Amino acid sequence: MRSQTTNAIRLSFLFALLLLCGVLTASAQRQGGAQPETFGGTAGYKSASGLSVSAPMTVVLRRKSTDAQRDQLLAAVKNGTGAALQVLGSFPDAGTLMVGARQNVIKYAYTRTTGDGQLLTLVTAKPIVYINNAKDDAKPKAGYDLGLVLLEVHASGPGTGEMTPAAKVKVDANGAIVTEDYSGETVHLTNVVKK
């Protein structure tokens, strides 16, 4: 009799555990995916003086931005970087971006399927890094408040990308989105792979 009671308790516990796992999985799926996606690569640039700098890059995405969030952000960009920052501040965190030892929160992560993988557009609500900020004639940092990352991830083989580590955004007379980087240096992303 005792072993039947023990077995019944174990079965009840197991059933409750399975039910809880199902609820947690459904909740995670509603929040943009059960498992985070991780991407790795190398960020590097060559300065005007010929100095080459590189660092490992890791992106961990916990949720993806919706079409509605994309439309909200695009509408805000028409009013400049400040308006874009306000909208980004209202979004839940989408993940993290690590470049070398620097970590930033990703506030916008929009993915689009391509013929050979996916294209990711990532935006941070703080600069990733100010390149050339140590120079004596460094220009003011005010307004360069966003970090932008474009990743082209291939289904087979490494992908590429570009990073604008400290940017201003605006819309030009033709209605196109224009970014201005603090340093003017292009940071290239290489060996981009999904882990």
VEXDREN-2710 file (C-alpha; in Angstrom, 1 decimal):
% VEXDREN-2710
k/r/px/py/pz
1/MET/0.0/0.0/0.0
2/ARG/2.8/2.3/0.9
3/SER/4.6/1.8/-2.4
4/GLN/1.3/2.5/-4.3
5/THR/1.0/5.8/-2.4
6/THR/4.7/6.6/-3.1
7/ASN/4.2/5.8/-6.8
8/ALA/1.0/8.0/-6.9
9/ILE/2.9/10.9/-5.3
10/ARG/5.8/10.5/-7.8
11/LEU/3.4/10.4/-10.8
12/SER/1.5/13.5/-9.5
13/PHE/4.8/15.3/-9.1
14/LEU/6.0/14.2/-12.6
15/PHE/2.7/15.3/-14.1
16/ALA/2.9/18.7/-12.3
17/LEU/6.5/19.1/-13.5
18/LEU/5.5/18.3/-17.2
19/LEU/2.6/20.7/-17.0
20/LEU/4.9/23.5/-15.6
21/CYS/7.4/22.8/-18.4
22/GLY/4.6/23.1/-21.0
23/VAL/3.4/26.4/-19.5
24/LEU/7.0/27.8/-19.4
25/THR/7.6/26.8/-23.0
26/ALA/4.4/28.3/-24.2
27/SER/5.2/31.5/-22.3
28/ALA/8.7/31.7/-23.8
29/GLN/7.3/31.1/-27.3
30/ARG/4.9/34.0/-26.8
31/GLN/7.9/36.2/-25.8
32/GLY/9.7/35.7/-29.0
33/GLY/11.3/32.3/-28.9
34/ALA/12.1/29.5/-26.4
35/GLN/15.8/29.5/-26.9
36/PRO/18.1/32.5/-27.5
37/GLU/20.1/32.7/-30.7
38/THR/23.8/33.3/-30.6
39/PHE/26.0/34.7/-33.4
40/GLY/29.7/35.2/-33.4
41/GLY/32.3/36.9/-35.5
42/THR/35.1/39.4/-35.6
43/ALA/34.9/43.2/-35.6
44/GLY/37.8/45.1/-37.2
45/TYR/38.8/48.3/-38.8
46/LYS/41.9/50.0/-40.2
47/SER/42.4/53.6/-39.1
48/ALA/43.6/56.4/-41.5
49/SER/47.0/56.1/-40.0
50/GLY/47.1/52.4/-40.9
51/LEU/46.5/50.9/-37.5
52/SER/44.5/47.7/-37.6
53/VAL/42.3/46.8/-34.6
54/SER/40.1/43.7/-34.2
55/ALA/38.0/42.2/-31.4
56/PRO/35.7/39.2/-31.1
57/MET/32.0/39.9/-31.4
58/THR/29.1/38.0/-29.9
59/VAL/25.4/38.7/-30.3
60/VAL/22.8/36.9/-28.2
61/LEU/19.2/37.5/-29.3
62/ARG/16.4/36.6/-26.8
63/ARG/13.6/38.2/-28.8
64/LYS/13.1/39.6/-32.3
65/SER/11.4/42.9/-33.1
66/THR/8.0/43.0/-34.8
67/ASP/6.9/44.7/-37.9
68/ALA/5.0/47.2/-35.8
69/GLN/8.2/48.0/-33.8
70/ARG/10.0/48.5/-37.1
71/ASP/7.4/50.9/-38.4
72/GLN/7.5/52.8/-35.0
73/LEU/11.2/53.2/-35.2
74/LEU/11.2/54.3/-38.8
75/ALA/8.6/56.9/-38.1
76/ALA/10.7/58.2/-35.1
77/VAL/13.9/58.4/-37.2
78/LYS/12.3/61.1/-39.3
79/ASN/12.5/63.3/-36.2
80/GLY/16.1/62.5/-35.6
81/THR/18.2/60.5/-33.1
82/GLY/16.5/61.8/-30.0
83/ALA/13.1/60.6/-31.2
84/ALA/14.6/57.3/-32.1
85/LEU/16.1/56.9/-28.6
86/GLN/12.7/57.6/-27.0
87/VAL/11.0/54.8/-29.1
88/LEU/13.9/52.4/-28.4
89/GLY/13.5/53.1/-24.7
90/SER/10.0/51.8/-24.8
91/PHE/11.0/48.5/-26.4
92/PRO/11.8/45.5/-24.3
93/ASP/15.5/44.4/-24.4
94/ALA/16.1/42.1/-27.4
95/GLY/19.5/40.7/-26.4
96/THR/23.1/41.7/-25.9
97/LEU/26.0/42.7/-28.1
98/MET/29.6/42.0/-26.9
99/VAL/32.5/43.5/-28.7
100/GLY/35.8/42.7/-27.0
101/ALA/35.1/43.4/-23.3
102/ARG/32.3/45.9/-24.0
103/GLN/28.7/44.8/-23.6
104/ASN/25.6/46.7/-24.9
105/VAL/21.9/46.0/-24.7
106/ILE/20.2/45.4/-28.0
107/LYS/16.9/47.3/-28.1
108/TYR/15.9/46.5/-31.7
109/ALA/16.6/43.2/-33.6
110/TYR/14.8/42.9/-36.9
111/THR/15.5/39.8/-39.0
112/ARG/14.7/39.2/-42.6
113/THR/15.1/35.9/-44.5
114/THR/17.3/36.0/-47.5
115/GLY/18.0/33.4/-50.2
116/ASP/21.0/32.1/-48.3
117/GLY/20.2/32.8/-44.7
118/GLN/19.1/36.0/-42.9
119/LEU/19.8/39.6/-42.6
120/LEU/19.8/41.1/-39.1
121/THR/19.5/44.8/-38.2
122/LEU/20.5/45.5/-34.6
123/VAL/20.2/48.8/-32.8
124/THR/21.6/49.7/-29.4
125/ALA/20.2/52.8/-27.5
126/LYS/23.8/53.7/-26.4
127/PRO/27.0/54.0/-28.4
128/ILE/29.0/50.7/-28.7
129/VAL/32.3/52.6/-28.6
130/TYR/33.6/56.0/-29.7
131/ILE/36.5/55.4/-32.1
132/ASN/39.3/58.1/-32.1
133/ASN/37.9/59.7/-29.0
134/ALA/41.3/59.9/-27.4
135/LYS/42.7/62.3/-29.9
136/ASP/43.3/65.9/-28.7
137/ASP/41.1/67.2/-31.5
138/ALA/38.3/64.7/-30.8
139/LYS/35.0/66.2/-31.8
140/PRO/32.0/66.4/-29.3
141/LYS/30.2/63.2/-28.7
142/ALA/26.7/64.8/-28.2
143/GLY/24.1/63.3/-30.6
144/TYR/26.1/60.2/-31.5
145/ASP/23.9/58.1/-29.3
146/LEU/23.0/54.9/-31.2
147/GLY/24.9/51.8/-32.2
148/LEU/23.9/50.1/-35.5
149/VAL/24.9/46.6/-36.6
150/LEU/24.0/44.8/-39.9
151/LEU/24.7/41.1/-40.0
152/GLU/24.5/38.9/-43.1
153/VAL/24.3/35.3/-41.8
154/HIS/24.6/32.6/-44.4
155/ALA/23.0/29.1/-44.1
156/SER/26.3/27.6/-45.1
157/GLY/29.7/29.3/-44.5
158/PRO/30.6/32.5/-42.7
159/GLY/28.8/35.7/-43.3
160/THR/29.8/39.4/-43.1
161/GLY/28.5/42.7/-41.8
162/GLU/29.1/46.3/-40.8
163/MET/29.0/48.2/-37.6
164/THR/28.4/51.9/-37.0
165/PRO/29.5/52.1/-33.3
166/ALA/28.4/55.6/-32.5
167/ALA/25.8/57.2/-34.9
168/LYS/23.4/60.0/-35.5
169/VAL/20.4/59.1/-37.7
170/LYS/18.2/61.4/-39.8
171/VAL/16.1/61.3/-43.0
172/ASP/17.4/63.2/-46.0
173/ALA/15.5/65.3/-48.5
174/ASN/14.7/62.2/-50.6
175/GLY/13.3/60.3/-47.6
176/ALA/16.2/58.0/-47.2
177/ILE/17.6/57.1/-43.8
178/VAL/21.1/58.5/-43.4
179/THR/23.6/57.6/-40.6
180/GLU/26.6/59.7/-39.6
181/ASP/29.2/57.9/-37.6
182/TYR/31.3/59.7/-34.9
183/SER/34.6/58.5/-36.3
184/GLY/33.9/58.1/-39.9
185/GLU/35.6/54.7/-39.7
186/THR/33.8/51.6/-41.1
187/VAL/33.9/48.6/-38.8
188/HIS/33.8/45.5/-40.8
189/LEU/32.4/42.2/-39.4
190/THR/33.8/39.0/-40.7
191/ASN/33.4/35.3/-40.0
192/VAL/29.8/35.8/-38.9
193/VAL/28.2/32.5/-38.0
194/LYS/25.2/31.3/-36.0
195/LYS/26.4/29.2/-33.0
END
